[in-house]
Amino acid sequence: MNRIRSLAIGAILMFALAMLAQQNTSKPGSAAKAAHDGGMPTVDEQLKVLTEKLDLTGDQQAKVKPILQDLHDATVKLMQDKRLSHEERLARVRPRRYKANDQIRELLSDEQKKKLDLYLQGPHPEMHGNLTGTTPSPARPPQL
């Protein structure tokens, strides 16, 4: 059951980054950012969202940021590897996402874990980009 939950959370997080990438392309200067990291939100943007949604404390933020940074760096590196297919990129980033999810959950209170679960059930386009370096169409349904 935990494995299924982790898989679902990972898939939802990937979709959310894709949606944020789409929103970022309309902001000034976002074209350079999208070219650099494939449209992924910055670590600070992700941390801000988690802080708002989960009411993270300053101590939790300090511990979550390096986890997000490691995940972000690994994802950007994979996105820049044009030798990999979209499926290969997804396959390589999923374990990193699951690991980051588990690490972050360890830092949360029971109440924050419940908030995270609720947040991940709905659309949350502000958390993830995509692994192709392109922006998906808005009519595209979430991929689980």
LUMPAGU-288483 format. One record per residue (C-alpha): x, y, z; residue number from 1; residue in three letters. Coordinates in steps of 0.25 Angstrom, whole numbers, plus 5000, padded with zeros to 4 digits. Layout:
N
+------+------+------+-----+------+
|    u |    v |    w | pos | code |
+------+------+------+-----+------+
|    X |    Y |    Z | NUM |  ALA |
...
+------+------+------+-----+------+
// end
This chain:
144
+------+------+------+-----+------+
|    u |    v |    w | pos | code |
+------+------+------+-----+------+
| 5000 | 5000 | 5000 |   1 |  MET |
| 5011 | 5010 | 5003 |   2 |  ASN |
| 5018 | 5006 | 4990 |   3 |  ARG |
| 5005 | 5010 | 4983 |   4 |  ILE |
| 5004 | 5023 | 4990 |   5 |  ARG |
| 5018 | 5026 | 4987 |   6 |  SER |
| 5016 | 5023 | 4973 |   7 |  LEU |
| 5003 | 5032 | 4972 |   8 |  ALA |
| 5010 | 5043 | 4980 |   9 |  ILE |
| 5022 | 5043 | 4970 |  10 |  GLY |
| 5013 | 5043 | 4958 |  11 |  ALA |
| 5005 | 5055 | 4964 |  12 |  ILE |
| 5018 | 5063 | 4967 |  13 |  LEU |
| 5023 | 5061 | 4953 |  14 |  MET |
| 5010 | 5066 | 4947 |  15 |  PHE |
| 5010 | 5078 | 4956 |  16 |  ALA |
| 5024 | 5082 | 4952 |  17 |  LEU |
| 5019 | 5081 | 4937 |  18 |  ALA |
| 5007 | 5090 | 4940 |  19 |  MET |
| 5016 | 5100 | 4947 |  20 |  LEU |
| 5025 | 5100 | 4935 |  21 |  ALA |
| 5014 | 5104 | 4926 |  22 |  GLN |
| 5010 | 5116 | 4936 |  23 |  GLN |
| 5024 | 5121 | 4936 |  24 |  ASN |
| 5025 | 5122 | 4921 |  25 |  THR |
| 5016 | 5134 | 4922 |  26 |  SER |
| 5025 | 5142 | 4932 |  27 |  LYS |
| 5036 | 5151 | 4928 |  28 |  PRO |
| 5050 | 5145 | 4927 |  29 |  GLY |
| 5043 | 5131 | 4928 |  30 |  SER |
| 5048 | 5127 | 4915 |  31 |  ALA |
| 5063 | 5127 | 4919 |  32 |  ALA |
| 5059 | 5120 | 4932 |  33 |  LYS |
| 5051 | 5109 | 4924 |  34 |  ALA |
| 5063 | 5107 | 4914 |  35 |  ALA |
| 5072 | 5105 | 4926 |  36 |  HIS |
| 5064 | 5095 | 4934 |  37 |  ASP |
| 5053 | 5090 | 4925 |  38 |  GLY |
| 5042 | 5099 | 4932 |  39 |  GLY |
| 5044 | 5093 | 4946 |  40 |  MET |
| 5041 | 5103 | 4957 |  41 |  PRO |
| 5052 | 5107 | 4966 |  42 |  THR |
| 5055 | 5100 | 4979 |  43 |  VAL |
| 5051 | 5113 | 4986 |  44 |  ASP |
| 5038 | 5113 | 4978 |  45 |  GLU |
| 5035 | 5099 | 4982 |  46 |  GLN |
| 5039 | 5101 | 4997 |  47 |  LEU |
| 5030 | 5113 | 4997 |  48 |  LYS |
| 5018 | 5105 | 4992 |  49 |  VAL |
| 5021 | 5094 | 5003 |  50 |  LEU |
| 5023 | 5104 | 5014 |  51 |  THR |
| 5009 | 5110 | 5010 |  52 |  GLU |
| 5002 | 5097 | 5009 |  53 |  LYS |
| 5008 | 5090 | 5020 |  54 |  LEU |
| 5011 | 5101 | 5030 |  55 |  ASP |
| 5026 | 5097 | 5031 |  56 |  LEU |
| 5034 | 5103 | 5042 |  57 |  THR |
| 5047 | 5110 | 5039 |  58 |  GLY |
| 5054 | 5097 | 5044 |  59 |  ASP |
| 5047 | 5089 | 5035 |  60 |  GLN |
| 5049 | 5098 | 5023 |  61 |  GLN |
| 5064 | 5098 | 5026 |  62 |  ALA |
| 5064 | 5082 | 5025 |  63 |  LYS |
| 5054 | 5081 | 5013 |  64 |  VAL |
| 5062 | 5091 | 5004 |  65 |  LYS |
| 5074 | 5082 | 5002 |  66 |  PRO |
| 5065 | 5070 | 4999 |  67 |  ILE |
| 5058 | 5079 | 4989 |  68 |  LEU |
| 5071 | 5084 | 4983 |  69 |  GLN |
| 5077 | 5070 | 4981 |  70 |  ASP |
| 5064 | 5065 | 4974 |  71 |  LEU |
| 5064 | 5078 | 4966 |  72 |  HIS |
| 5078 | 5076 | 4962 |  73 |  ASP |
| 5077 | 5062 | 4958 |  74 |  ALA |
| 5064 | 5065 | 4950 |  75 |  THR |
| 5070 | 5076 | 4942 |  76 |  VAL |
| 5082 | 5067 | 4939 |  77 |  LYS |
| 5073 | 5056 | 4934 |  78 |  LEU |
| 5065 | 5066 | 4925 |  79 |  MET |
| 5078 | 5071 | 4919 |  80 |  GLN |
| 5082 | 5057 | 4915 |  81 |  ASP |
| 5076 | 5057 | 4901 |  82 |  LYS |
| 5081 | 5042 | 4899 |  83 |  ARG |
| 5069 | 5038 | 4908 |  84 |  LEU |
| 5055 | 5036 | 4904 |  85 |  SER |
| 5044 | 5042 | 4912 |  86 |  HIS |
| 5041 | 5029 | 4918 |  87 |  GLU |
| 5055 | 5027 | 4922 |  88 |  GLU |
| 5056 | 5040 | 4928 |  89 |  ARG |
| 5043 | 5037 | 4936 |  90 |  LEU |
| 5049 | 5023 | 4940 |  91 |  ALA |
| 5061 | 5030 | 4945 |  92 |  ARG |
| 5055 | 5041 | 4953 |  93 |  VAL |
| 5044 | 5033 | 4960 |  94 |  ARG |
| 5053 | 5027 | 4970 |  95 |  PRO |
| 5059 | 5040 | 4973 |  96 |  ARG |
| 5045 | 5046 | 4975 |  97 |  ARG |
| 5041 | 5035 | 4984 |  98 |  TYR |
| 5053 | 5036 | 4992 |  99 |  LYS |
| 5051 | 5051 | 4994 | 100 |  ALA |
| 5036 | 5049 | 4997 | 101 |  ASN |
| 5040 | 5039 | 5008 | 102 |  ASP |
| 5051 | 5048 | 5014 | 103 |  GLN |
| 5042 | 5060 | 5014 | 104 |  ILE |
| 5030 | 5052 | 5021 | 105 |  ARG |
| 5040 | 5048 | 5032 | 106 |  GLU |
| 5041 | 5063 | 5035 | 107 |  LEU |
| 5026 | 5065 | 5036 | 108 |  LEU |
| 5017 | 5064 | 5048 | 109 |  SER |
| 5005 | 5055 | 5046 | 110 |  ASP |
| 4996 | 5067 | 5043 | 111 |  GLU |
| 5005 | 5072 | 5033 | 112 |  GLN |
| 5006 | 5058 | 5026 | 113 |  LYS |
| 4990 | 5058 | 5025 | 114 |  LYS |
| 4991 | 5072 | 5019 | 115 |  LYS |
| 5002 | 5067 | 5009 | 116 |  LEU |
| 4993 | 5055 | 5005 | 117 |  ASP |
| 4981 | 5064 | 5003 | 118 |  LEU |
| 4989 | 5074 | 4995 | 119 |  TYR |
| 4995 | 5063 | 4986 | 120 |  LEU |
| 4981 | 5058 | 4983 | 121 |  GLN |
| 4977 | 5070 | 4976 | 122 |  GLY |
| 4983 | 5078 | 4965 | 123 |  PRO |
| 4996 | 5085 | 4969 | 124 |  HIS |
| 5002 | 5091 | 4956 | 125 |  PRO |
| 5012 | 5099 | 4964 | 126 |  GLU |
| 5021 | 5088 | 4968 | 127 |  MET |
| 5027 | 5081 | 4956 | 128 |  HIS |
| 5032 | 5083 | 4942 | 129 |  GLY |
| 5033 | 5072 | 4932 | 130 |  ASN |
| 5045 | 5063 | 4927 | 131 |  LEU |
| 5044 | 5067 | 4913 | 132 |  THR |
| 5048 | 5081 | 4914 | 133 |  GLY |
| 5036 | 5085 | 4906 | 134 |  THR |
| 5022 | 5090 | 4912 | 135 |  THR |
| 5011 | 5081 | 4911 | 136 |  PRO |
| 4997 | 5085 | 4905 | 137 |  SER |
| 4987 | 5089 | 4916 | 138 |  PRO |
| 4977 | 5079 | 4911 | 139 |  ALA |
| 4986 | 5068 | 4914 | 140 |  ARG |
| 4980 | 5059 | 4926 | 141 |  PRO |
| 4990 | 5056 | 4937 | 142 |  PRO |
| 4998 | 5043 | 4935 | 143 |  GLN |
| 4998 | 5034 | 4947 | 144 |  LEU |
+------+------+------+-----+------+
// end
